[in-house]
């Protein structure tokens, strides 16, 4: 086996591994984008139920940005009494 055969073999292996890596990356990115677009479908008219509240309860109502919000203590009830 000569040096030129060895170089050709190494270049071919690198091209093959690189091509497989690029193909798998493109498949994964495409799959993630495809699944990501399904999140933007309307909630009520969708066949996909994201939570039981959507299926049974009232429609989700979000607060407008100008609604005043008070202080929130996330650990308010978790401390033992002194």
C-alpha positions as CSV (number, residue, x, y, z in Angstrom):
1,X,0.0,0.0,0.0
2,X,1.6,3.2,-1.1
3,X,1.3,6.7,0.5
4,X,-1.1,7.9,-2.2
5,X,-3.5,5.0,-1.5
6,X,-3.4,5.7,2.2
7,X,-4.1,9.4,1.6
8,X,-7.0,8.5,-0.7
9,X,-8.4,6.1,1.9
10,X,-8.2,8.7,4.7
11,X,-9.8,11.4,2.6
12,X,-12.6,9.1,1.6
13,X,-13.2,8.1,5.2
14,X,-13.3,11.7,6.3
15,X,-15.7,12.6,3.5
16,X,-18.0,9.7,4.3
17,X,-18.1,10.5,8.0
18,X,-18.6,14.2,7.3
19,X,-21.4,13.4,4.9
20,X,-23.2,11.2,7.3
21,X,-22.8,13.8,10.1
22,X,-24.3,16.5,7.9
23,X,-27.1,14.3,6.8
24,X,-28.0,13.3,10.4
25,X,-27.8,17.0,11.5
26,X,-30.1,18.0,8.7
27,X,-32.6,15.3,9.6
28,X,-32.6,16.2,13.3
29,X,-33.0,20.0,12.6
30,X,-35.8,19.2,10.1
31,X,-37.6,17.0,12.6
32,X,-37.3,19.5,15.4
33,X,-38.6,22.3,13.2
34,X,-41.5,20.1,12.1
35,X,-42.5,19.3,15.7
36,X,-42.0,23.0,16.7
37,X,-44.5,24.2,14.1
38,X,-47.2,22.0,15.6
39,X,-47.0,24.1,18.8
40,X,-48.3,27.1,16.9
41,X,-51.6,25.5,15.9
42,X,-54.7,26.8,17.6
43,X,-55.4,25.3,20.9
44,X,-59.1,24.7,20.9
45,X,-59.4,23.5,17.3
46,X,-56.4,21.2,17.5
47,X,-56.7,17.4,17.6
48,X,-53.7,17.5,19.9
49,X,-54.6,17.9,23.6
50,X,-51.8,19.5,25.4
51,X,-53.3,19.3,28.9
52,X,-56.5,18.1,30.5
53,X,-57.5,21.6,31.3
54,X,-57.7,22.5,27.6
55,X,-60.0,19.5,27.0
56,X,-62.4,20.0,29.9
57,X,-62.0,23.5,31.3
58,X,-62.6,27.0,30.0
59,X,-60.4,28.4,27.3
60,X,-57.1,29.8,28.6
61,X,-57.2,33.5,29.3
62,X,-54.0,35.4,29.6
63,X,-53.6,38.6,31.6
64,X,-52.9,41.7,29.6
65,X,-49.5,43.3,30.1
66,X,-50.9,46.4,31.9
67,X,-52.6,44.4,34.8
68,X,-51.0,45.3,38.1
69,X,-49.3,42.4,39.8
70,X,-48.5,42.4,43.5
71,X,-45.4,40.9,45.2
72,X,-45.2,37.2,45.0
73,X,-43.4,35.0,47.6
74,X,-42.9,31.7,46.0
75,X,-41.8,30.1,49.3
76,X,-44.5,31.8,51.4
77,X,-46.1,28.6,52.7
78,X,-43.1,26.4,52.8
79,X,-41.3,27.7,55.9
80,X,-42.1,26.1,59.2
81,X,-43.6,28.5,61.8
82,X,-41.0,30.2,64.0
